[in-house]
Amino acid sequence: MRDARGERVLVIGCGMIAREVLAVKEKLGLDHLELTCLPAEFHFYPDRIAPAMDAAIEKAKAEGYEHIFVGYADCGTGGHLDRVCEKHGVERLGGPHCFALYQGLAAFEKVGEG
């Protein structure tokens, strides 16, 4: 699975959004995109996300992936995930939490207020 330049793109995402990522991949014919996921249960243990992502990115680079995207928002890591992304020169989903992806940022913030 390679892009127009023959390059694969790996999304390392949260298991909670795997179905949606795969649906978008299929609908848009993104055959160059590959997906691997960290366990969805990490939402209950956000301190595990950044170290696991660091290891997953290292592994992906060792496997030859040059284009990696992190399919996580901050998700309670307190900025630790951003530091991992900066270390490896990769980007992540924007926002405070991937639940905001489903609800929209305004609705997510409103739930947090109440």
C-alpha positions in Angstrom: 0.0 0.0 0.0 1.8 3.1 -1.3 0.9 6.6 -2.2 1.3 8.2 -5.6 5.0 8.5 -4.9 5.2 4.9 -3.9 5.3 5.7 -0.2 3.3 4.1 2.5 1.6 6.1 5.2 1.1 4.7 8.6 -1.6 5.9 11.1 -0.9 4.9 14.6 -4.2 5.4 16.2 -6.4 4.8 19.2 -8.4 1.5 19.0 -11.5 3.6 19.7 -11.3 5.3 16.2 -10.1 2.3 14.2 -13.4 1.6 12.6 -13.8 5.2 11.5 -10.3 5.4 10.1 -10.8 2.1 8.1 -14.2 3.4 6.8 -12.6 6.6 5.5 -9.7 4.6 4.0 -12.2 2.4 2.1 -14.6 5.2 1.1 -11.8 7.4 -0.3 -9.7 4.5 -1.7 -6.6 5.4 0.3 -4.8 2.2 -0.5 -1.5 3.6 0.6 -2.7 4.1 4.1 -2.1 1.5 6.8 -3.4 1.5 10.3 -2.1 0.1 13.6 -3.7 0.8 16.9 -2.8 1.1 20.6 -5.3 -0.4 22.9 -8.6 1.5 23.4 -8.3 0.9 27.1 -5.5 3.4 27.3 -8.3 6.0 27.6 -8.6 4.8 31.2 -4.8 5.0 31.6 -3.7 8.1 29.7 -0.2 7.9 31.3 0.4 4.8 29.1 -0.4 6.5 25.8 2.8 8.6 25.3 5.3 5.8 26.2 3.4 3.3 24.0 3.3 5.7 21.1 7.0 6.4 21.4 7.7 2.7 21.1 5.2 2.3 18.3 6.8 5.1 16.3 10.3 3.7 16.9 9.0 0.3 15.6 7.4 1.8 12.6 10.5 3.7 11.6 12.6 0.5 12.0 10.1 -1.2 9.6 10.8 1.5 7.1 7.8 3.8 7.5 8.8 7.4 6.6 5.3 8.9 6.8 3.6 8.4 10.2 0.5 10.2 11.6 -0.6 9.9 15.2 -4.4 9.2 15.3 -4.7 10.6 18.9 -5.7 13.9 20.3 -4.0 14.8 23.6 -6.4 12.4 25.4 -5.3 13.2 28.9 -1.6 12.9 28.4 -1.0 16.4 29.7 1.2 17.3 26.7 3.4 14.2 26.9 2.0 13.0 23.6 3.0 16.3 21.9 6.6 15.8 23.2 6.7 12.3 21.6 5.4 13.7 18.3 7.9 16.5 18.4 10.8 14.1 19.2 9.9 12.0 16.1 8.8 14.8 13.8 5.3 13.5 13.3 1.9 15.2 13.6 -1.2 14.1 15.6 -4.9 14.8 15.5 -5.7 18.3 16.9 -7.7 18.9 20.0 -7.9 17.9 23.7 -9.5 14.5 23.3 -10.5 12.2 20.4 -14.0 12.2 21.9 -14.1 15.9 20.7 -13.7 14.4 17.2 -17.1 12.6 17.6 -18.9 15.4 19.4 -17.4 18.4 18.0 -15.2 20.7 20.1 -18.0 23.0 21.3 -20.1 20.1 22.5 -17.1 18.4 24.1 -16.2 21.6 26.0 -19.9 22.0 27.1 -19.9 18.5 28.6 -16.7 19.3 30.4 -18.3 22.4 32.0 -21.4 20.6 33.3 
